[in-house]
Amino acid sequence: MIDTPPPSGPALRKTLGLLDGVAIAASSTAATTSIGIGLGVTAGVVGLHLPAIMLLAFLPILGIAGAYSRLNKVEPNAGNGYVWVGRSLTPWLGFLVGWVNIVATIAFLAYTTAVTGSAMIQLAGEAGLHRLAGLALDPGSTAQTTAVGIVVLVAVTLTAVTGVRTAARLQTGLLIFEYVVLLGFCGYGIVTGPHAFSLSWFDPFAIPSASALAQGLLLSVFCYWGFEAAFTVNEEVRDPRDASRAGLITLVTMLGLFLLGSIAFQRVLSEGELAGHGAEGLAYFGDRLASQPLAALPLVALMFSAVASLQAGVIPTARGMFAMSRDRTLGPVWSKVSSRYGTPAAGTLLIGALAAAVAALALVIPRLADMIMATVNAVGIVVALSYALTALAAAVRFRSLLREDWRQGVRAVVLPTLSALALLGLGGYLCWSFYTSTDHLELSADNGWFLLLTPVAMIVSGFVAAAWAKWVRGSSYFQSGEGTDADAPHLLATSG
């Protein structure tokens, strides 16, 4: 156990164990949603090379996970990247990491809200309910899916307020059902699928272009995004090392599920079927393998996954904003801890309200598939930036290990640096490809300038908010966040 001082300010209750952390991280990663929707979106970019792109994306993410784990050993903090980058690089970049994670998660919650509504409307259709109060139900309508999803978002937000342990128990039950269905259908699809297995599926050099490779990798990074949710509850776990274990367990589990799902989808569906069904891909996959009512099980799993990821998105975001509020970089409402539940209840409710508002604003994009593609591309870029900065913070913080113990130095410095450079290069290349793909701005998910403007707006707003926190709020974070921890390499070497 590492002897680290507790964070100053209000404290959260320590109620979680290892399995609770895994449940939160796995729900946040939302494997069923990523397989059911993300695979189709990614196949539209890389074709029949989903296993290759998932394996390739795993390599830098593994380096990022190692950086999170080592930083968590020496300084468990609900703010994780926000605190670590602020101390090791600069408070401005630290604040940016915290900010873009908040904005990206709110965008993700808005997207998942519509996904949840779509799954529920699809399920209603499978049950024979096609009209309600004279309205034809359409799982591809952003307006209808958003309205239904907002109702669910409100419900899971209220559940998250009552305590993270309660939420973790709910998510554990949902995950067990999801994974049983996924393993059953994907295993059956691999065995009985009509399309022949091909080793070319694992060949990244067969991907059509460098731009497709870059976009496919960032889409895959987006699929893995969420494993770090285990680190946002590291002040609520009884042993901070459990947060690191939960994150790594989740990440390896996701790799296995994504490979299983991608091979099964390509065995059962053609390239056109994969790319053409978007948000309804998992339901179509189920229909190809079974008749009703068994064919509805993947759709039920997708709905459970979306519901769990909504709740899992609210929980870490509220904790990140709690840590930022504790440093007075955000307003005091975010650090208010409920005396009854021991959670940042007010902040949790506000996160749910903000996500619902953004989901409603997303109605300007008329089709659900367009909304998904626009959000995933935007979030993929800012998530890559956040991961890269956190990995660089680890490299800077533990750089003395290169002189003291070269084996640990390679793991703690070299691998995170290479992972960070890979993600920064991918993000930069994709931004450039968006910029050069068109000569005008159009509010459309296939317009490069619109796809580029969304992450740029997220990043610019972060620097504006940082300036406000420094010069208007007068937060001490912008002084105390500077520098590195001289004891960090020693703590890492002795923490086991």
ZANURO-500473 format. One record per residue (C-alpha): residue number from 1; residue in three letters; z negated, y, x negated. Coordinates in Angstrom, 1 decimal, decimal comma. Layout:
ZANURO-500473
SITE|NUM|ALA|Z|Y|X
...
//
This chain:
ZANURO-500473
SITE|1|MET|0,0|0,0|0,0
SITE|2|ILE|1,0|3,4|-1,4
SITE|3|ASP|-1,7|6,1|-1,6
SITE|4|THR|0,1|9,0|-0,1
SITE|5|PRO|-1,5|12,0|1,6
SITE|6|PRO|-0,8|12,2|5,3
SITE|7|PRO|1,4|15,0|6,6
SITE|8|SER|-0,4|18,2|7,5
SITE|9|GLY|-0,5|19,3|11,2
SITE|10|PRO|-0,6|17,1|14,3
SITE|11|ALA|-0,6|13,4|13,8
SITE|12|LEU|1,2|10,6|15,7
SITE|13|ARG|-0,6|7,4|16,7
SITE|14|LYS|-0,1|4,3|14,5
SITE|15|THR|0,8|1,6|17,0
SITE|16|LEU|3,9|-0,1|15,7
SITE|17|GLY|4,5|-3,3|13,7
SITE|18|LEU|7,6|-4,7|11,9
SITE|19|LEU|9,2|-6,2|15,0
SITE|20|ASP|8,8|-2,9|16,9
SITE|21|GLY|10,6|-1,1|14,1
SITE|22|VAL|13,4|-3,6|14,2
SITE|23|ALA|13,7|-3,2|17,9
SITE|24|ILE|14,0|0,6|17,7
SITE|25|ALA|16,5|0,5|14,8
SITE|26|ALA|18,6|-2,3|16,4
SITE|27|SER|18,7|-0,5|19,7
SITE|28|SER|19,7|2,8|18,0
SITE|29|THR|22,5|1,0|16,2
SITE|30|ALA|23,6|-0,6|19,5
SITE|31|ALA|25,6|-3,5|18,2
SITE|32|THR|26,8|-4,5|21,7
SITE|33|THR|28,1|-0,9|22,4
SITE|34|SER|29,7|-0,7|19,0
SITE|35|ILE|31,4|-4,1|19,4
SITE|36|GLY|32,4|-3,4|23,0
SITE|37|ILE|33,8|0,0|22,4
SITE|38|GLY|33,9|0,8|18,7
SITE|39|LEU|36,0|-2,2|17,8
SITE|40|GLY|38,7|-1,1|20,2
SITE|41|VAL|38,7|2,4|18,9
SITE|42|THR|38,7|1,3|15,3
SITE|43|ALA|41,5|-1,3|15,9
SITE|44|GLY|43,6|1,6|17,2
SITE|45|VAL|43,4|3,0|13,7
SITE|46|VAL|43,4|0,0|11,3
SITE|47|GLY|45,1|-2,6|13,4
SITE|48|LEU|44,0|-6,3|13,0
SITE|49|HIS|41,8|-5,6|9,9
SITE|50|LEU|38,5|-5,1|11,7
SITE|51|PRO|36,6|-7,6|9,5
SITE|52|ALA|37,9|-5,9|6,3
SITE|53|ILE|36,9|-2,4|7,4
SITE|54|MET|33,4|-3,5|8,6
SITE|55|LEU|32,8|-5,3|5,2
SITE|56|LEU|34,1|-2,3|3,2
SITE|57|ALA|32,0|0,2|5,2
SITE|58|PHE|28,9|-2,0|4,6
SITE|59|LEU|28,9|-1,4|0,9
SITE|60|PRO|28,1|2,3|0,8
SITE|61|ILE|25,8|1,9|3,8
SITE|62|LEU|23,8|-0,7|1,8
SITE|63|GLY|23,4|1,8|-1,0
SITE|64|ILE|22,3|4,4|1,5
SITE|65|ALA|19,8|2,0|3,0
SITE|66|GLY|18,4|1,3|-0,5
SITE|67|ALA|17,9|5,1|-1,0
SITE|68|TYR|16,1|5,4|2,3
SITE|69|SER|13,9|2,5|1,5
SITE|70|ARG|12,8|3,8|-1,9
SITE|71|LEU|12,2|7,3|-0,7
SITE|72|ASN|10,2|5,9|2,2
SITE|73|LYS|8,0|4,0|-0,3
SITE|74|VAL|6,9|7,2|-2,0
SITE|75|GLU|6,8|9,5|1,0
SITE|76|PRO|6,8|8,1|4,5
SITE|77|ASN|7,5|11,0|6,8
SITE|78|ALA|8,9|11,3|10,3
SITE|79|GLY|11,4|13,9|9,0
SITE|80|ASN|12,7|11,4|6,3
SITE|81|GLY|16,0|12,9|5,1
SITE|82|TYR|15,0|16,5|6,1
SITE|83|VAL|11,9|16,2|3,9
SITE|84|TRP|13,4|14,2|1,1
SITE|85|VAL|16,5|16,2|0,6
SITE|86|GLY|14,5|19,5|0,9
SITE|87|ARG|12,1|18,4|-1,9
SITE|88|SER|14,7|16,8|-4,3
SITE|89|LEU|17,8|19,0|-3,8
SITE|90|THR|17,2|22,3|-1,9
SITE|91|PRO|15,5|23,2|1,3
SITE|92|TRP|18,7|24,6|2,7
SITE|93|LEU|20,4|21,2|2,4
SITE|94|GLY|17,3|19,5|3,6
SITE|95|PHE|17,3|21,6|6,7
SITE|96|LEU|21,0|20,9|7,2
SITE|97|VAL|20,3|17,1|7,1
SITE|98|GLY|17,6|17,5|9,8
SITE|99|TRP|19,8|19,8|11,8
SITE|100|VAL|23,0|17,7|11,8
SITE|101|ASN|21,1|14,6|12,6
SITE|102|ILE|19,7|16,4|15,7
SITE|103|VAL|23,1|17,7|16,8
SITE|104|ALA|24,9|14,5|16,1
SITE|105|THR|22,3|12,5|18,0
SITE|106|ILE|22,5|14,8|21,0
SITE|107|ALA|26,3|14,4|20,9
SITE|108|PHE|25,9|10,7|20,6
SITE|109|LEU|23,5|10,7|23,6
SITE|110|ALA|26,0|12,6|25,6
SITE|111|TYR|28,7|10,1|24,7
SITE|112|THR|26,4|7,1|25,4
SITE|113|THR|25,4|8,7|28,7
SITE|114|ALA|29,0|8,3|29,9
SITE|115|VAL|29,3|4,8|28,4
SITE|116|THR|26,3|3,8|30,3
SITE|117|GLY|27,7|5,1|33,5
SITE|118|SER|31,0|3,5|32,8
SITE|119|ALA|29,4|0,1|32,3
SITE|120|MET|27,4|0,4|35,5
SITE|121|ILE|30,5|1,4|37,5
SITE|122|GLN|32,5|-1,5|36,0
SITE|123|LEU|29,6|-3,8|37,0
SITE|124|ALA|29,6|-2,4|40,5
SITE|125|GLY|33,4|-3,1|40,7
SITE|126|GLU|32,8|-6,7|39,5
SITE|127|ALA|30,3|-7,0|42,4
SITE|128|GLY|32,9|-5,9|44,9
SITE|129|LEU|31,7|-2,2|45,3
SITE|130|HIS|34,8|-0,1|44,7
SITE|131|ARG|33,9|2,9|47,0
SITE|132|LEU|30,7|4,8|47,6
SITE|133|ALA|30,4|7,5|50,3
SITE|134|GLY|34,2|7,6|50,6
SITE|135|LEU|34,6|8,1|46,8
SITE|136|ALA|36,7|5,6|44,9
SITE|137|LEU|34,7|4,5|41,9
SITE|138|ASP|36,6|4,8|38,6
SITE|139|PRO|34,9|3,6|35,3
SITE|140|GLY|37,4|5,8|33,4
SITE|141|SER|36,4|9,0|35,1
SITE|142|THR|34,2|11,2|32,9
SITE|143|ALA|32,7|13,0|35,9
SITE|144|GLN|31,6|9,8|37,6
SITE|145|THR|30,4|8,0|34,5
SITE|146|THR|28,5|11,1|33,3
SITE|147|ALA|26,7|11,6|36,7
SITE|148|VAL|25,5|8,0|36,8
SITE|149|GLY|24,6|8,0|33,1
SITE|150|ILE|22,5|11,2|33,4
SITE|151|VAL|20,3|9,4|36,0
SITE|152|VAL|19,7|6,6|33,5
SITE|153|LEU|19,1|9,1|30,7
SITE|154|VAL|16,3|10,8|32,7
SITE|155|ALA|14,7|7,4|33,4
SITE|156|VAL|14,7|6,2|29,8
SITE|157|THR|13,5|9,6|28,6
SITE|158|LEU|10,5|9,4|30,8
SITE|159|THR|9,8|5,9|29,5
SITE|160|ALA|10,0|7,2|25,9
SITE|161|VAL|7,4|9,9|26,7
SITE|162|THR|4,8|7,2|27,6
SITE|163|GLY|4,7|5,8|24,1
SITE|164|VAL|7,0|4,3|21,5
SITE|165|ARG|5,3|0,9|21,7
SITE|166|THR|6,2|0,7|25,4
SITE|167|ALA|9,8|1,7|24,6
SITE|168|ALA|9,9|-0,9|21,8
SITE|169|ARG|8,8|-3,7|24,1
SITE|170|LEU|11,5|-2,7|26,6
SITE|171|GLN|14,2|-2,6|23,9
SITE|172|THR|13,1|-6,0|22,5
SITE|173|GLY|13,7|-7,6|25,9
SITE|174|LEU|17,1|-5,9|26,3
SITE|175|LEU|18,1|-6,9|22,7
SITE|176|ILE|17,3|-10,6|23,2
SITE|177|PHE|19,5|-10,7|26,3
SITE|178|GLU|22,3|-8,8|24,5
SITE|179|TYR|22,3|-11,0|21,4
SITE|180|VAL|22,3|-14,2|23,4
SITE|181|VAL|25,3|-13,1|25,4
SITE|182|LEU|27,1|-11,7|22,2
SITE|183|LEU|26,5|-14,9|20,2
SITE|184|GLY|27,6|-17,1|23,1
SITE|185|PHE|30,8|-15,3|24,0
SITE|186|CYS|31,8|-14,4|20,5
SITE|187|GLY|31,2|-17,9|19,3
SITE|188|TYR|33,2|-19,4|22,1
SITE|189|GLY|36,0|-16,9|21,5
SITE|190|ILE|36,2|-17,8|17,8
SITE|191|VAL|36,5|-21,5|18,7
SITE|192|THR|38,9|-21,2|21,6
SITE|193|GLY|40,9|-18,0|21,0
SITE|194|PRO|44,7|-18,3|21,3
SITE|195|HIS|45,5|-16,2|18,2
SITE|196|ALA|45,4|-17,9|14,8
SITE|197|PHE|42,8|-16,9|12,3
SITE|198|SER|44,3|-15,1|9,3
SITE|199|LEU|42,8|-14,2|5,9
SITE|200|SER|44,8|-10,9|6,1
SITE|201|TRP|42,2|-9,7|8,5
SITE|202|PHE|39,9|-9,3|5,5
SITE|203|ASP|42,5|-7,5|3,3
SITE|204|PRO|41,8|-3,7|3,2
SITE|205|PHE|45,0|-3,2|1,2
SITE|206|ALA|47,0|-4,2|4,3
SITE|207|ILE|45,7|-1,2|6,3
SITE|208|PRO|48,7|1,0|7,2
SITE|209|SER|47,8|4,2|5,3
SITE|210|ALA|45,1|5,9|3,3
SITE|211|SER|44,4|8,2|6,2
SITE|212|ALA|43,9|5,1|8,5
SITE|213|LEU|41,6|3,6|5,9
SITE|214|ALA|39,5|6,8|5,6
SITE|215|GLN|39,3|7,2|9,4
SITE|216|GLY|38,5|3,5|9,9
SITE|217|LEU|35,8|3,6|7,3
SITE|218|LEU|34,1|6,6|9,0
SITE|219|LEU|34,4|4,9|12,4
SITE|220|SER|32,7|1,9|10,9
SITE|221|VAL|30,0|4,0|9,3
SITE|222|PHE|29,4|5,4|12,8
SITE|223|CYS|29,0|1,8|14,1
SITE|224|TYR|26,3|1,2|11,4
SITE|225|TRP|24,6|4,5|12,2
SITE|226|GLY|21,1|4,1|13,6
SITE|227|PHE|19,5|1,7|11,2
SITE|228|GLU|17,5|4,7|9,8
SITE|229|ALA|15,8|5,1|13,2
SITE|230|ALA|13,2|2,7|11,7
SITE|231|PHE|12,3|5,5|9,2
SITE|232|THR|11,8|8,1|11,8
SITE|233|VAL|8,8|6,2|13,2
SITE|234|ASN|7,3|5,5|9,8
SITE|235|GLU|4,2|7,6|10,6
SITE|236|GLU|3,6|5,4|13,7
SITE|237|VAL|3,8|2,0|12,0
SITE|238|ARG|0,6|0,5|10,7
SITE|239|ASP|2,2|-0,2|7,3
SITE|240|PRO|4,9|2,3|6,1
SITE|241|ARG|6,6|-0,5|4,2
SITE|242|ASP|7,4|-2,1|7,5
SITE|243|ALA|9,8|0,8|8,2
SITE|244|SER|11,8|-0,1|5,1
SITE|245|ARG|11,9|-3,8|6,0
SITE|246|ALA|12,9|-3,0|9,6
SITE|247|GLY|15,8|-0,8|8,4
SITE|248|LEU|17,2|-3,4|6,0
SITE|249|ILE|16,7|-6,3|8,5
SITE|250|THR|18,6|-4,3|11,1
SITE|251|LEU|21,4|-3,4|8,7
SITE|252|VAL|22,1|-7,0|7,6
SITE|253|THR|21,9|-8,2|11,2
SITE|254|MET|24,5|-5,6|12,3
SITE|255|LEU|26,8|-6,7|9,5
SITE|256|GLY|26,7|-10,3|10,8
SITE|257|LEU|27,2|-9,2|14,4
SITE|258|PHE|30,1|-6,9|13,6
SITE|259|LEU|31,9|-9,6|11,6
SITE|260|LEU|31,3|-12,1|14,4
SITE|261|GLY|32,5|-9,7|17,0
SITE|262|SER|35,6|-8,5|15,1
SITE|263|ILE|36,8|-12,0|14,3
SITE|264|ALA|36,2|-13,1|17,9
SITE|265|PHE|38,0|-10,1|19,4
SITE|266|GLN|41,0|-10,7|17,1
SITE|267|ARG|41,1|-14,4|18,0
SITE|268|VAL|41,1|-13,7|21,7
SITE|269|LEU|42,9|-10,3|22,1
SITE|270|SER|46,2|-9,1|20,7
SITE|271|GLU|46,3|-5,8|18,7
SITE|272|GLY|47,7|-4,0|21,8
SITE|273|GLU|44,9|-5,4|24,0
SITE|274|LEU|42,3|-4,4|21,4
SITE|275|ALA|43,4|-0,8|21,1
SITE|276|GLY|44,4|-0,3|24,7
SITE|277|HIS|41,2|-1,1|26,7
SITE|278|GLY|38,8|1,4|25,1
SITE|279|ALA|35,5|1,7|26,9
SITE|280|GLU|36,4|-1,4|29,0
SITE|281|GLY|37,2|-3,6|26,0
SITE|282|LEU|34,1|-5,9|26,3
SITE|283|ALA|34,7|-6,5|30,0
SITE|284|TYR|38,3|-7,4|29,3
SITE|285|PHE|37,2|-9,7|26,5
SITE|286|GLY|34,7|-11,4|28,9
SITE|287|ASP|37,4|-11,8|31,6
SITE|288|ARG|39,7|-13,6|29,1
SITE|289|LEU|37,0|-16,1|28,3
SITE|290|ALA|35,4|-16,9|31,6
SITE|291|SER|35,6|-16,5|35,3
SITE|292|GLN|33,1|-14,7|37,5
SITE|293|PRO|30,2|-14,5|37,6
SITE|294|LEU|29,9|-15,5|33,9
SITE|295|ALA|32,6|-13,0|32,9
SITE|296|ALA|30,3|-10,2|34,0
SITE|297|LEU|27,6|-11,1|31,4
SITE|298|PRO|29,2|-9,2|28,5
SITE|299|LEU|29,4|-6,1|30,8
SITE|300|VAL|25,7|-6,5|31,7
SITE|301|ALA|24,9|-6,8|27,9
SITE|302|LEU|26,9|-3,6|27,3
SITE|303|MET|25,0|-1,8|30,0
SITE|304|PHE|21,7|-3,0|28,5
SITE|305|SER|22,8|-1,9|25,0
SITE|306|ALA|23,8|1,5|26,3
SITE|307|VAL|20,5|2,0|28,1
SITE|308|ALA|18,5|0,9|25,0
SITE|309|SER|20,5|3,1|22,7
SITE|310|LEU|19,9|6,1|25,0
SITE|311|GLN|16,2|5,6|24,7
SITE|312|ALA|16,4|4,8|21,0
SITE|313|GLY|18,4|8,0|20,4
SITE|314|VAL|15,8|10,1|22,1
SITE|315|ILE|12,9|8,6|20,2
SITE|316|PRO|14,0|9,3|16,5
SITE|317|THR|15,4|12,7|17,4
SITE|318|ALA|12,1|13,9|18,9
SITE|319|ARG|10,3|12,6|15,8
SITE|320|GLY|12,7|14,5|13,5
SITE|321|MET|12,2|17,7|15,4
SITE|322|PHE|8,4|17,1|15,4
SITE|323|ALA|8,5|17,0|11,6
SITE|324|MET|10,6|20,2|11,4
SITE|325|SER|8,4|22,0|13,9
SITE|326|ARG|5,4|20,9|11,8
SITE|327|ASP|6,9|22,9|8,9
SITE|328|ARG|7,7|25,8|11,3
SITE|329|THR|11,5|25,5|10,8
SITE|330|LEU|11,7|24,8|14,5
SITE|331|GLY|9,6|26,2|17,4
SITE|332|PRO|6,0|25,0|18,1
SITE|333|VAL|7,0|23,2|21,3
SITE|334|TRP|8,5|20,3|19,3
SITE|335|SER|5,3|19,5|17,5
SITE|336|LYS|3,1|19,3|20,6
SITE|337|VAL|1,5|15,9|20,8
SITE|338|SER|0,4|14,5|24,2
SITE|339|SER|-3,3|13,8|24,2
SITE|340|ARG|-2,7|11,0|26,7
SITE|341|TYR|0,2|9,2|25,0
SITE|342|GLY|0,0|10,3|21,4
SITE|343|THR|3,7|11,2|21,4
SITE|344|PRO|5,7|14,4|21,1
SITE|345|ALA|6,1|14,4|24,9
SITE|346|ALA|7,4|17,9|25,4
SITE|347|GLY|10,0|17,5|22,7
SITE|348|THR|11,1|14,2|24,0
SITE|349|LEU|11,7|15,7|27,5
SITE|350|LEU|13,6|18,6|26,0
SITE|351|ILE|15,9|16,2|24,0
SITE|352|GLY|16,7|14,4|27,1
SITE|353|ALA|17,5|17,7|28,9
SITE|354|LEU|19,7|18,9|26,1
SITE|355|ALA|21,6|15,6|26,0
SITE|356|ALA|22,2|15,8|29,7
SITE|357|ALA|23,5|19,4|29,4
SITE|358|VAL|25,9|18,4|26,6
SITE|359|ALA|27,1|15,4|28,6
SITE|360|ALA|27,8|17,7|31,6
SITE|361|LEU|29,7|20,1|29,3
SITE|362|ALA|31,8|17,2|28,0
SITE|363|LEU|33,5|17,2|31,4
SITE|364|VAL|36,1|19,6|29,9
SITE|365|ILE|37,6|16,4|28,3
SITE|366|PRO|39,0|14,7|31,5
SITE|367|ARG|39,1|11,1|30,4
SITE|368|LEU|36,3|9,0|29,0
SITE|369|ALA|38,4|7,5|26,2
SITE|370|ASP|39,2|11,0|24,9
SITE|371|MET|35,6|12,0|25,0
SITE|372|ILE|34,6|8,9|23,0
SITE|373|MET|37,2|9,4|20,3
SITE|374|ALA|36,4|13,1|19,8
SITE|375|THR|32,7|12,4|19,6
SITE|376|VAL|32,9|9,4|17,3
SITE|377|ASN|35,1|11,3|14,8
SITE|378|ALA|32,9|14,4|14,8
SITE|379|VAL|29,7|12,4|14,5
SITE|380|GLY|31,2|10,1|11,8
SITE|381|ILE|31,8|13,0|9,5
SITE|382|VAL|28,4|14,6|9,8
SITE|383|VAL|26,6|11,3|9,6
SITE|384|ALA|28,5|10,6|6,3
SITE|385|LEU|27,3|14,0|5,1
SITE|386|SER|23,7|13,3|6,0
SITE|387|TYR|23,7|9,9|4,4
SITE|388|ALA|25,3|11,2|1,2
SITE|389|LEU|22,8|14,0|0,8
SITE|390|THR|19,9|11,6|1,3
SITE|391|ALA|21,3|9,2|-1,3
SITE|392|LEU|21,8|12,1|-3,8
SITE|393|ALA|18,2|13,1|-3,1
SITE|394|ALA|17,0|9,6|-4,1
SITE|395|ALA|19,2|9,7|-7,2
SITE|396|VAL|17,7|13,0|-8,3
SITE|397|ARG|14,1|12,0|-7,5
SITE|398|PHE|14,2|8,7|-9,4
SITE|399|ARG|16,6|9,8|-12,2
SITE|400|SER|13,9|9,2|-14,9
SITE|401|LEU|14,1|5,4|-14,1
SITE|402|LEU|17,4|5,3|-16,0
SITE|403|ARG|15,5|5,9|-19,2
SITE|404|GLU|12,4|3,8|-18,3
SITE|405|ASP|13,9|0,7|-16,6
SITE|406|TRP|17,6|0,5|-16,5
SITE|407|ARG|17,7|-2,3|-13,8
SITE|408|GLN|15,6|-0,2|-11,4
SITE|409|GLY|17,6|2,9|-12,5
SITE|410|VAL|20,9|1,3|-11,4
SITE|411|ARG|19,5|0,4|-8,0
SITE|412|ALA|17,6|3,7|-7,5
SITE|413|VAL|20,1|6,1|-9,1
SITE|414|VAL|23,6|4,7|-9,7
SITE|415|LEU|24,2|2,8|-6,5
SITE|416|PRO|23,0|5,6|-4,2
SITE|417|THR|25,1|8,1|-6,2
SITE|418|LEU|28,3|5,9|-5,9
SITE|419|SER|27,6|5,5|-2,1
SITE|420|ALA|27,1|9,2|-1,7
SITE|421|LEU|30,4|10,0|-3,5
SITE|422|ALA|32,3|7,4|-1,5
SITE|423|LEU|31,1|8,9|1,8
SITE|424|LEU|31,7|12,5|0,7
SITE|425|GLY|35,2|11,6|-0,5
SITE|426|LEU|36,0|9,8|2,8
SITE|427|GLY|34,7|12,7|4,8
SITE|428|GLY|36,6|15,3|2,8
SITE|429|TYR|39,8|13,3|2,9
SITE|430|LEU|39,5|12,9|6,7
SITE|431|CYS|38,8|16,6|7,2
SITE|432|TRP|41,9|17,4|5,1
SITE|433|SER|44,0|15,0|7,1
SITE|434|PHE|42,8|16,5|10,4
SITE|435|TYR|43,7|20,0|9,0
SITE|436|THR|47,2|19,1|8,0
SITE|437|SER|48,0|17,0|11,0
SITE|438|THR|48,8|20,0|13,3
SITE|439|ASP|49,5|23,7|13,3
SITE|440|HIS|47,6|24,7|16,4
SITE|441|LEU|44,2|24,3|18,1
SITE|442|GLU|44,2|22,3|21,4
SITE|443|LEU|41,2|21,0|23,3
SITE|444|SER|42,3|17,4|22,9
SITE|445|ALA|40,8|14,3|21,3
SITE|446|ASP|44,1|13,8|19,3
SITE|447|ASN|44,3|17,4|18,0
SITE|448|GLY|43,4|17,5|14,3
SITE|449|TRP|42,0|21,0|14,4
SITE|450|PHE|39,8|20,2|17,4
SITE|451|LEU|38,5|17,1|15,6
SITE|452|LEU|37,8|19,2|12,5
SITE|453|LEU|36,3|22,1|14,4
SITE|454|THR|33,6|20,0|16,0
SITE|455|PRO|31,8|18,8|12,8
SITE|456|VAL|32,4|22,2|11,1
SITE|457|ALA|30,6|23,9|14,0
SITE|458|MET|27,7|21,4|13,7
SITE|459|ILE|27,4|22,2|9,9
SITE|460|VAL|27,8|26,0|10,2
SITE|461|SER|25,2|26,2|13,1
SITE|462|GLY|22,8|24,4|10,7
SITE|463|PHE|23,0|27,1|8,1
SITE|464|VAL|22,6|29,8|10,8
SITE|465|ALA|19,5|28,0|12,1
SITE|466|ALA|18,2|27,6|8,5
SITE|467|ALA|18,5|31,3|7,9
SITE|468|TRP|16,6|32,0|11,2
SITE|469|ALA|13,9|29,6|10,1
SITE|470|LYS|13,6|31,2|6,7
SITE|471|TRP|13,7|34,9|7,5
SITE|472|VAL|12,6|35,2|11,1
SITE|473|ARG|10,1|32,3|11,4
SITE|474|GLY|9,0|32,7|7,8
SITE|475|SER|8,7|29,0|7,3
SITE|476|SER|7,0|27,9|4,1
SITE|477|TYR|9,3|24,9|3,9
SITE|478|PHE|11,8|27,0|2,1
SITE|479|GLN|9,3|27,4|-0,8
SITE|480|SER|7,3|24,2|-0,7
SITE|481|GLY|10,4|22,0|-0,2
SITE|482|GLU|11,8|22,8|-3,6
SITE|483|GLY|11,5|20,6|-6,7
SITE|484|THR|11,0|16,9|-7,2
SITE|485|ASP|8,0|14,6|-7,3
SITE|486|ALA|7,1|13,8|-10,8
SITE|487|ASP|5,1|10,8|-9,8
SITE|488|ALA|7,9|9,3|-7,7
SITE|489|PRO|9,4|6,9|-10,3
SITE|490|HIS|5,9|5,6|-11,1
SITE|491|LEU|5,1|5,1|-7,5
SITE|492|LEU|8,4|3,3|-6,9
SITE|493|ALA|7,8|1,0|-9,9
SITE|494|THR|4,3|0,0|-8,7
SITE|495|SER|4,7|-0,1|-5,0
SITE|496|GLY|6,2|-3,6|-4,9
//
